[in-house]
């Protein structure tokens, strides 16, 4: 039987590689498209940030505080700002709501305790957080106010014979102890597992349809069934072919993401004052390969089960799409960095493998939970493969003549329930 599987597997692979749709969707898109989309996304984000930084903010000021001429000069020194005088805070707020102004600043008298410091005042900034222009204008004004506040407090402290440390009571100093490699691993752990899992599933999509519905549409399924190879060998060869495409798609996507994530993200992170470097440890690579194998094995088995009932390639797309959409749910569940691979999450299909890959990238893998993930994934895969073999062992299902669905097949031929007899007994 092994020889039959090997011969049929090579035939499946040769046939699939001749299909341009399969090659493009299962191999080229995982390797090229998603890194390109990631690059275009960050380029677009950078362009949008640049646009927001270059517009002129319209700011209304109500009642400049007395004795603070330096504050007016600080405002006038803000890049790309247009200051307007306003007589009423209500009128200025209405203009902000309508979009005629980006923000308004109203200077009020200080409260009872704050008023003990001569010249003190309160500033109220009105803005519309739902509008990017207004939020950016508020940030510019707030930054200028903070600068002036520091300068004024320092001046008042010196006038009273106090040093800066005595006036401020305490200072806040931030220190990031993460290395460049750790930062690179962190960003990879956020982006790579999701795209990695999605590309494995996409890599299985078209080969699974071609291996079942495609055979029927081409009229070659009956010829294949007439070969001396046992039915299990035929199903095994097709399953291995679909799994191979999913595995290759995942590894290609992982390789391309690892090669492109640094040049794409590094300039943006450096602008924010950080740094990163991408260097995976060698022990993470076997985990990634195992993750791709488990994901492709699960997706290939599930898709072949549903595609077994499709008569045409179009029907196969319709039948597999619900399964594909269901696989997205566990992918979204693990997007929170706080979710870790443990004894509970190891039982969630797809999500457990994604968490295993993420922990391998971060070099913080929980090996007992990883072993449990491999075991539970293999159990899920074995169950789906057995279901596919069960469905395709029936001649009418294999040739596409079965009129029902998977649920009907399970009820009537696996569980032995006859819907007609059930309805007759109820009557």
C-alpha positions in Angstrom: 0.0 0.0 0.0 2.9 2.4 0.7 4.1 2.0 -2.8 0.6 2.8 -4.2 0.4 5.9 -2.0 3.8 7.1 -3.2 3.0 6.6 -6.9 -0.4 8.3 -6.5 1.1 11.1 -4.4 3.7 12.0 -7.1 0.9 11.9 -9.7 -1.2 14.3 -7.5 1.7 16.7 -7.0 2.6 16.8 -10.7 -1.0 17.4 -11.7 -1.4 20.2 -9.1 1.8 21.9 -10.1 0.5 22.1 -13.7 -2.5 24.1 -12.5 -1.8 27.8 -12.5 -4.5 28.6 -10.0 -3.1 26.3 -7.4 0.5 27.5 -7.9 -0.5 31.1 -7.7 -2.8 30.8 -4.7 -1.0 28.2 -2.7 2.7 29.1 -3.4 3.1 32.6 -4.9 0.6 34.5 -2.7 1.9 33.2 0.6 5.5 34.0 -0.4 4.9 37.4 -2.0 1.5 38.9 -1.5 1.2 39.2 2.3 4.7 40.8 2.8 3.8 43.2 0.0 0.5 44.0 1.7 2.2 44.5 5.0 4.7 46.9 3.4 1.9 48.8 1.6 0.0 49.0 4.9 2.9 50.5 6.8 3.7 52.8 3.9 0.1 54.0 3.9 0.2 54.5 7.7 3.4 56.5 7.4 1.9 58.6 4.6 -1.2 59.3 6.7 1.0 60.3 9.7 3.0 62.6 7.5 -0.2 64.2 6.2 -1.5 64.8 9.7 1.8 66.4 10.7 1.9 68.8 7.8 -1.6 70.3 8.1 -2.1 73.8 9.8 -4.0 73.5 13.0 -6.7 76.1 13.7 -6.7 77.0 17.4 -8.9 79.5 19.2 -7.7 81.1 22.4 -10.0 82.6 25.0 -8.6 85.1 27.6 -4.9 84.9 27.6 -3.7 84.8 31.3 -2.1 88.0 32.7 1.6 88.1 33.2 2.3 85.1 30.8 3.5 86.8 27.6 6.0 84.0 27.2 3.1 81.6 26.9 1.7 83.5 23.9 5.2 83.3 22.3 5.3 79.6 23.0 2.0 79.2 21.2 3.2 81.3 18.3 6.3 79.1 18.0 4.3 75.9 17.5 4.9 74.7 13.9 1.9 74.7 11.6 -0.6 76.5 13.8 -3.0 79.3 13.1 -4.1 81.1 16.3 -7.5 82.9 16.4 -8.9 85.1 19.2 -12.3 84.1 20.5 -14.6 86.0 22.9 -16.8 83.1 24.0 -15.9 79.6 25.0 -19.3 78.3 24.0 -19.0 79.8 20.5 -15.5 78.3 20.1 -16.8 74.9 21.2 -19.6 75.1 18.7 -17.0 75.8 15.9 -15.0 72.8 17.0 -18.1 70.6 16.8 -18.9 71.9 13.3 -15.3 71.5 12.2 -14.6 75.2 11.6 -11.9 75.0 14.4 -9.6 72.1 15.3 -9.4 73.0 19.0 -9.9 75.8 21.5 -8.0 76.8 24.7 -9.7 78.7 27.5 -7.7 80.1 30.3 -9.5 80.3 33.7 -8.6 81.4 37.1 -6.9 78.8 39.3 -8.8 76.9 41.9 -8.8 77.8 45.6 -5.6 76.0 46.6 -3.9 76.4 43.3 -4.6 80.1 43.4 -2.1 80.5 46.3 0.6 80.5 43.7 0.7 84.0 42.2 0.0 84.0 38.5 -1.3 80.4 38.5 -4.1 79.6 36.1 -6.2 76.7 34.6 -6.2 75.8 30.9 -9.2 73.9 29.4 -8.6 72.4 26.0 -11.7 71.6 23.9 -11.4 69.2 21.0 -13.2 66.5 19.0 -11.5 63.1 19.6 -13.4 61.5 16.7 -11.6 63.8 14.2 -7.9 63.2 13.5 -7.2 66.9 12.8 -8.7 67.9 16.2 -6.7 65.2 18.1 -3.5 66.3 16.4 -4.1 69.9 17.2 -4.8 69.0 20.8 -1.5 67.1 21.0 0.4 70.1 19.6 -1.2 72.5 22.1 -0.7 70.2 25.0 3.0 69.7 24.2 3.5 73.5 24.1 1.6 73.9 27.4 3.8 71.2 29.1 7.0 72.9 27.9 5.8 76.3 29.2 4.6 74.7 32.5 8.1 73.2 33.1 9.8 76.5 32.4 7.4 78.5 34.6 7.6 76.1 37.5 11.4 76.1 37.4 11.4 79.9 37.4 9.0 80.0 40.4 11.1 77.5 42.2 14.3 79.4 41.7 12.6 82.6 42.9 11.8 80.8 46.2 15.3 79.4 46.5 14.3 75.8 45.6 16.1 73.5 43.4 14.4 71.6 40.6 14.5 68.3 42.5 12.9 69.8 45.6 10.2 71.4 43.6 9.2 68.4 41.6 9.4 66.0 44.6 10.1 63.0 42.3 11.0 62.4 38.6 10.1 59.6 36.3 12.8 57.9 34.3 12.0 55.1 31.8 14.4 52.4 30.8 13.7 49.6 28.3 15.8 46.5 29.2 14.7 44.6 26.1 17.4 44.0 23.5 17.0 44.7 19.8 16.6 40.9 19.2 13.9 40.7 21.9 12.0 43.6 20.4 12.3 42.0 17.0 11.0 38.7 18.4 8.1 40.6 20.1 6.9 42.2 16.9 7.3 38.9 15.0 5.2 37.2 17.6 2.4 39.7 17.0 2.3 39.5 13.2 3.8 36.2 12.0 1.5 33.6 13.7 -1.7 35.0 12.3 -0.4 35.4 8.7 1.4 32.1 9.1 -1.8 30.2 10.0 -3.9 32.0 7.5 -1.5 31.1 4.7 -1.3 27.5 5.6 -5.1 27.3 5.4 -5.1 29.2 2.1 -2.4 26.9 0.8 -4.7 23.9 1.3 -7.8 25.6 -0.1 -7.5 25.1 -3.9 -5.6 21.8 -3.8 -8.3 20.2 -1.6 -11.0 21.3 -4.1 -8.9 20.1 -7.0 -8.2 16.7 -5.4 -11.9 15.9 -5.1 -14.3 18.2 -7.0 -11.7 18.9 -9.7 -11.3 15.2 -10.4 -15.1 14.9 -10.9 -15.3 17.9 -13.1 -12.5 16.6 -15.3 -14.1 13.2 -15.5 -11.0 11.4 -14.2 -12.3 10.2 -10.8 -13.9 7.0 -12.2 -10.6 6.2 -14.0 -8.7 6.6 -10.8 -11.2 4.4 -8.9 -10.8 1.7 -11.5 -7.1 1.5 -10.7 -5.8 -1.5 -8.7 -4.8 0.8 -5.8 -7.1 0.5 -2.7 -9.5 3.3 -1.9 -7.5 4.1 1.3 -4.3 4.6 -0.7 -6.1 7.0 -3.1 -7.5 9.1 -0.2 -4.1 9.0 1.6 -2.2 10.2 -1.5 -4.7 13.0 -2.1 -4.6 14.0 1.6 -0.8 14.1 1.6 -0.7 16.2 -1.6 -3.0 18.8 0.0 -1.1 18.7 3.2 2.2 19.3 1.3 0.8 22.4 -0.3 -0.3 23.8 3.0 3.0 23.0 4.6 5.0 24.7 1.8 2.7 27.7 1.8 3.2 28.2 5.6 7.0 27.8 5.4 7.2 30.2 2.4 5.1 32.7 4.2 7.2 32.4 7.4 10.5 32.8 5.5 9.3 35.8 3.6 7.9 37.5 6.7 11.1 36.9 8.7 13.1 38.4 5.8 10.9 41.5 5.3 9.6 42.4 8.7 12.8 44.2 9.8 13.2 46.5 6.7 9.5 47.3 6.9 9.1 47.9 10.6 12.5 49.2 11.6 12.2 52.7 10.2 8.9 53.2 11.9 10.1 51.9 15.2 13.3 54.1 15.0 11.1 57.2 14.5 9.4 56.3 17.7 12.7 56.1 19.5 13.1 52.3 19.6 15.1 49.7 17.7 14.7 46.1 16.7 16.6 43.2 15.1 15.2 39.9 13.8 17.2 36.9 14.7 15.4 33.6 15.4 17.1 31.1 17.6 17.8 27.7 15.8 15.6 25.8 18.3 12.5 27.8 17.1 12.7 26.5 13.5 11.7 22.9 14.2 8.8 24.1 16.2 7.7 26.3 13.3 8.0 23.4 10.9 6.0 21.2 13.2 3.4 24.0 13.5 3.1 24.2 9.8 2.7 20.5 9.5 0.0 20.3 12.1 -1.9 23.2 10.7 -1.8 21.9 7.2 -2.7 18.4 8.3 -5.8 19.8 10.1 -6.9 22.1 7.3 -6.3 19.5 4.6 -8.4 16.9 6.3 -11.2 19.3 7.1 -11.4 20.7 3.6 -11.3 17.3 2.0 -14.2 16.1 4.1 -16.4 19.0 2.9 -15.1 19.0 -0.7 -15.9 15.3 -1.0 -19.6 16.2 -1.6 -18.9 18.8 -4.3 -19.7 17.9 -7.9 -17.9 20.9 -9.5 -15.0 23.2 -8.6 -17.4 26.0 -7.9 -19.4 23.7 -5.5 -16.2 22.9 -3.8 -15.5 26.5 -3.1 -18.9 27.0 -1.7 -18.7 24.0 0.6 -15.2 24.7 1.9 -15.7 28.4 2.5 -17.7 27.9 5.8 -14.9 25.6 7.1 -12.4 28.3 6.1 -14.3 31.0 7.9 -14.6 28.8 11.1 -10.8 28.4 11.1 -10.5 32.2 11.4 -12.2 32.3 14.8 -9.4 30.6 16.7 -6.9 32.7 14.8 -8.5 35.9 16.2 -8.7 34.5 19.7 -4.9 34.4 20.1 -4.2 38.0 19.0 -4.0 39.2 22.5 -0.4 39.1 23.8 -1.7 38.0 27.2 -2.9 34.6 26.0 -0.3 31.9 26.5 0.1 28.2 25.6 -0.9 26.1 28.6 -2.9 23.0 29.5 -6.2 24.7 28.6 -5.3 26.5 25.3 -3.6 23.3 24.1 -7.0 21.8 23.4 -8.2 24.6 21.0 -7.4 23.5 17.5 -5.4 26.0 15.3 -5.1 28.4 18.2 -2.9 26.0 20.1 -0.5 25.7 17.2 -0.4 29.5 16.7 0.4 29.9 20.4 3.1 27.2 20.1 4.7 29.1 17.2 4.5 32.4 19.0 6.1 31.0 22.2 8.9 29.5 20.0 9.6 32.9 18.4 9.7 34.5 21.9 12.0 31.7 23.1 9.6 31.1 26.0 8.0 27.8 25.0 6.2 25.6 27.5 7.4 22.2 26.4 4.7 20.1 28.3 2.0 22.3 26.8 3.7 22.0 23.4 3.7 18.2 23.6 0.0 18.3 24.6 -0.6 20.6 21.6 1.0 18.1 19.2 -1.0 15.2 20.7 -4.4 17.0 20.6 -3.7 18.3 17.1 -2.9 14.8 15.9 -6.1 13.5 17.5 -8.2 16.1 15.6 -6.4 15.3 12.4 -6.9 11.6 12.8 -10.6 12.1 13.4 -11.0 14.3 10.3 -9.0 11.9 8.1 -11.1 9.0 9.3 -14.2 11.0 8.4 -12.9 11.7 4.9 -12.0 8.0 4.4 -15.5 7.0 5.6 -17.2 9.4 3.2 -15.1 8.5 0.2 -15.4 4.7 0.6 -19.0 4.9 -0.6 -19.2 4.8 -4.4 -21.9 7.4 -4.8 -20.0 9.9 -2.7 -16.8 9.2 -4.6 -18.3 9.7 -8.0 -20.4 12.7 -6.9 -23.8 11.1 -7.1 -24.7 11.3 -3.5 -27.5 13.9 -3.1 -27.1 14.6 0.6 -24.6 16.4 2.9 -22.0 15.2 5.3 -24.5 15.3 8.2 -27.0 13.2 6.3 -24.3 10.7 5.4 -23.2 10.4 9.1 -26.8 9.9 10.3 -27.9 7.4 7.7 -24.7 5.3 7.1 -22.6 5.8 10.2 -25.3 6.0 12.9 -27.8 3.9 11.0 -30.7 6.4 11.2 -33.2 6.4 8.3 -35.0 9.8 8.1 -38.0 8.2 6.2 -38.5 5.6 9.0 -38.2 8.3 11.7 -40.8 10.4 10.1 -43.0 7.4 9.6 -42.8 6.4 13.3 -43.6 10.0 14.3 -46.7 9.9 12.1 
